[in-house]
Amino acid sequence: MRKLNVLMPTMEYDMIKVGGLSAALTSIAKGMKKYANPKIIAPKSGFEVPWKKVDEIEYRNVTMEIYEHMGVNVSLLSNEVLNCPEIYPEPMDIKTPEKIDEFGKAITEVIDDIDFDLVHMHDLFGYKAMPKFKEMNKPILLTIHRLHREFPNWFKRELFAIDNADFITVVGKSYYKEDEGELFSRYAGKVTHVYNGIDTEFWSEKNCRYSNLSRAERRKRILEENGLEDGVFFLYVGRFDPAQKGVDIMLSAGQEFLKEKDARMIIVGFGDKKLEKLSKKFEAKYPSKVKVINSLLPEAEARELYCAADFAVVPSLFEPFGLVQLEAMACGCVPIGSKTGGIKDTVVPYPRDGATGFLFEKGKVEALNETMKKAFEIYCKNINLIEQMRRNGRKRCEGVFQWDSSCKKYFKIYTKLLASKSVGVRM
């Protein structure tokens, strides 16, 4: 029996990335190979990819280049709009929707030359091609990685995608049930959650450069490489997204925290220019305690930081799932996260049994400051408890949040969708 061919429209995949969507799509495609044939389709966005090129087809309004990447079929679409080097061009609520619309039109133009059984859309990005998918009688599963209420032009397109999908999954239970509970309650019967996962083979202390050293020695080396003396090490890795990531909360809390505590912070992220400037002011205020890197690091370099840091700060205002807290836990770094969405779903908070990290009330500067101080004091007075939390976090990643589990659930939905489509009934 042949495997199902699953078309996966997305804006990000592997090296074509801004944030966590790329990591999620790459892992889903990799894991799904066991059950089906994933076929990624995305704008090329001006990237030069190192993958094996299989074919190139010219259409009237678009060029489709076909690649093979780790056993996954990847089609990249190019024209003047789709080759914009910004994956999400500014202004975000004008130029990005225009690019998304062009992507959907381009899919419609090339789709007859792609062999697929159903569509697994990741966020709204293929929404413009949904009428064509329906005309072809192809079932549509829509996975929501996040909604963009802060951008009205994005959000109305997201609502179109939700309305027209045959079935919907959301990557976090709390985001689906609580944060966006009112919206998703309108779609009862065609929506559920499927958690994302974490690649615990990649995100592991065994793979870092200084794996032969103790964690304390590793921390000292990494901090020295970043121009800082040794000390209890707090880390932030993520986009500087003012609507979601809570970077301003972290910078304000960090200033209060470092007034009192002789700790170290490395902040890695870029995006909103105002937040970038604020982060550099923070660094200038505490040059012996803070290092700011306003760029996107390769995953292997981010892993080096997680494998050396004591705590990872995850101050999101909302987070459908979030990978940072899991990447941290898999690498023995204890997360300090806001009590929202996927962070709440994945982190077991101190002082509960089996604690893997700390949670604080989202959006509250003083709450984050106090939680960082609590973590610092526990580290200084009871390192054995921190070590236990490290072990608990790694065990939770290995036992609960595996991509294979996510892919099994998606495949089960695929088969139900195809069966219901063949007999003309809804799931």
Sequence and secondary structure as in RCSB ss.txt:
>XXXX:A:sequence
MRKLNVLMPTMEYDMIKVGGLSAALTSIAKGMKKYANPKIIAPKSGFEVPWKKVDEIEYRNVTMEIYEHMGVNVS
LLSNEVLNCPEIYPEPMDIKTPEKIDEFGKAITEVIDDIDFDLVHMHDLFGYKAMPKFKEMNKPILLTIHRLHRE
FPNWFKRELFAIDNADFITVVGKSYYKEDEGELFSRYAGKVTHVYNGIDTEFWSEKNCRYSNLSRAERRKRILEE
NGLEDGVFFLYVGRFDPAQKGVDIMLSAGQEFLKEKDARMIIVGFGDKKLEKLSKKFEAKYPSKVKVINSLLPEA
EARELYCAADFAVVPSLFEPFGLVQLEAMACGCVPIGSKTGGIKDTVVPYPRDGATGFLFEKGKVEALNETMKKA
FEIYCKNINLIEQMRRNGRKRCEGVFQWDSSCKKYFKIYTKLLASKSVGVRM
>XXXX:A:secstr
   EEEEEE S BTTB SSHHHHHHHHHHHHHTTTEEEEEEEE TT    SEEEEEEE SS EEEEEEETTEEEE
EEESTTTT SSSS SSTTTHHHHHHHHHHHHHHHHGGGS  SEEEEEGGGGGGGHHHHHHTT  EEEEES   TT
SHHHHHHHHHHHHH SEEEES HHIIIIITHHHHGGGTTSEEE      TTTSSGGGSTTTTS HHHHHHHHHHH
TT  S  EEEEES B TTTT HHHHHHHHHHHHHH   EEEEE  B HHHHHHHHHHHHHSTTTEEEE S   HH
HHHHHHTT SEEEE  S  SS SHHHHHHHTT EEEEESSHHHHHH  BTTSTT  BEEE TT HHHHHHHHHHH
HHHHHH HHHHHHHHHHHHHHHHHT  HHHHHHHHHHHHHHHHHHHHTT   
